[in-house]
Amino acid sequence: MQISVSSTLTVYHDGQFWVGMAEHVEDGRYGVARIVFGAEPSDEEILQFVVGKWEKLSFFGDDPVETSKPAKNPKRRAREAAKALKRPAMSTKAQQALAAQREAMKQESAHARSRRRAEEADARFEQRKLKRKQKHRGH
């Protein structure tokens, strides 16, 4: 019986903090954990984290995923490693979620803006109506 285990740790700056994204694939189950480092971690701090705290991480989700078998050729493994380093740190699912959130906020602000404009137009109309009434009162 062969058990396939693959783990990666990606450290990136999210604009405010240095964050680590740990991805773990074991027996076709995919899990992700997010670690906030705060300040930029040194190589020694990352190594201490991996050695000391990796087992305590709780990986979320049990989505089955197809795992690829590692290539036997060292040149191919080096190419795959270089390709993985060129990939962006955030997953496409995260990017899609952020885009959906931005779109929802844009629609919400557009509705609020149109509602505010309609209320202002109604207020102007009421003001004109009141002014017309004042003119025709016959002082």
N, C-alpha and C positions, 0 to 999 in steps of 0.2 A: 504494500500500500504506500503510495507516494502522496505527501502533503506538500502543496505549493503555497509558499508564503512570500509576499512581496511588500516592502514598506518603503515609503519615501518621506522625507521631511523637507519642505520648501519654506525658506525664510524670506519674507519680503516686508517692505515698508508700506503700510496702508494709508499714509498721509499723516498719521498721528503717532502710531506705535509700530514697533517691529513685531511682526506676527509670524508664527510658525504654523504651517498647515501639514499635519501628519496624515498620510493616506496609507491604509493598510488593507491588503487583499490576502485572505486566507481561506482556502477551500472554496473558492468561488464567492465568498462574502466580502463585500466592500464596506469599509468604514473610514470615517474622517473625524479627526479631532483638531480643534483650533487652540493654539497656545499663544498667549500674549506675553512677549518678553519685556516690553516697555522700551528701555534703551537698547541701542544696537548691541546684540550679543557678540562676544568674541568667539573664535573657533573653540577655545577651551570650554567656555560656558555651554556651547551647543553640545560638545562631546560629553560633558558632565550630565547634561540633561538627558541625552540619549542613553547613557550608561545607567544613570540612577533612577530616572522617572519614566522611562518608556513603558515599562510593564504596567504602571499605574494608570496610564491613559485609558479613557473609556471611548471607544470608537463607536460612532452612532450609525444606525442603519444596518439592515441585514439584506440589502439588495443583492441578489445573485448577479455576478458579472463574469463574462468570459475572460479567462486569464490566458495570456500568451506564454508559451514555453520559452525560457531564456535561450538565446542563440548560443551555440557552442563556439562559434568563431569569435575570437577576441576583438578583431577589427569591427565586426558587426556590432558587438556590444559597445565599443567605443563610439561608433556612429550613433547608436540609439541613445547613449548617454548625452552626447553633444546635442542631439535633436531635442531631448527632454529639457536640457538647460535653456534652449532657445524659446521654448514654450512659455507663455505668460503665466504668472504665478496664480492668478485667479482662474477658477474653472469657468467654463462657458455657462454652466447652470447659474453660477453666482452672477455673472454678467447679465444673463437674461432676467434674473430676478430684480437686479438693480434697474435695468431698463424698464421693466414693467412698473416698478415703483415710481420712477421718474415720470412715466407716461400717465399714471394715475394721478400724481400730484399736479401735472400740467392740466389735465382735464378738470380737476377739482378747482384749480385757480381760475380757469376759464369760465366755469359755471359761476363762481363767486363774483368774478369781474362783470359778467353779463347781468347777473342779478343786481349788483350795485348800480350799474348804468341804468337799468330799468327803474330802480327806485329813485335815482336822481332825476330821471326824465319825468316820472310821476310827480315828484316834488315840484319841479319847475312848472309842470302843467297846472298843478293846484295853485301855485303862486300866481300864475297868469290869470287863472279863473278868479281868484280872490281880488286881484288888481282890477279886472274888468268889472266885477261887482261893485267895487269901491267907486269907480268912475261913474257908474250909472245910478248911484244912490240919490243924486240930486241934492247937494248941500245947499 
